[in-house]
């Protein structure tokens, strides 16, 4: 037993989950027709940490939008409704658009998983 062992060592639970998650995600992206090249073209800022992620992400999104860029912001968890997690150019998705997106995603995943 090594008391100094970190979670990021090769045989840790972190790395086992990572080895399982990445192929899982690649497989689902492929089934949905989303290429890795399309993902690589996205300009993403990933905010991580234990406190202040939502505020930091909101500040960054506002700065970029004020500079004239198109923005999309995904935060989690939501406070009241899941659709508030996704904002496009500063606006949360409206309820109908969100519902249509959820239904489409559900059908796309079902079709991709069909034999």
Secondary structure, 3 states (H helix, E strand, C coil): CCCCCCCCCCCCHHHHHHHHHHHHHHHHHHHCCCCHHHHHHCCCCCCCCCCCHHHHHHHHHHHHHHCCCCCEEECCCCCCCHHHHEEECCEECCHHHHHHHHHHHHHHHHHHHCC
